[in-house]
Amino acid sequence: MIVTNSKPYGVIRGSLRKWKKIGLIACNSCARVCETGGQKKLEELEERLKKDGFTVVGADVVPLTCNITAVKRRSYDGDYLVVLACDSGVFTVQSLFPNKVVVPALNTIGLGAKDSQGNIFLMKKF
């Protein structure tokens, strides 16, 4: 799996403009396992952005954001797309929606493995 961690909220917020519409996309695979993506983190970010006065016009959880077909089937409103996924997912979104500003919300750390207790081990750092 790909190991990610969250960028500081201030970095994400600083990349956005309040007068622009924002769409949110979260990966429900590796990022969810790392607890940086999935439905829970998507809802947390959406709530926080709205509380800070941003206009969030959509929020979507994609089973695998690096899967071109899965992302291509969807349409996203918003001038900005904030992506809670690894670099591969971010680049997939950028390539499919070149007219939107894509903001990565996560840092891609490396390759990892998860044990039966839920611990994530970084096997190879990028």
PyMOL commands that set and color helices and strands:
alter all, ss='L'
color gray80, all
select helices_A, chain A and resi 9-14+30-33+38-51+68-72+87-96
alter helices_A, ss='H'
color red, helices_A
select strands_A, chain A and resi 2-6+21-27+55-62+80-84+101-104+106-114+120-125
alter strands_A, ss='S'
color yellow, strands_A
deselect
rebuild
show_as cartoon
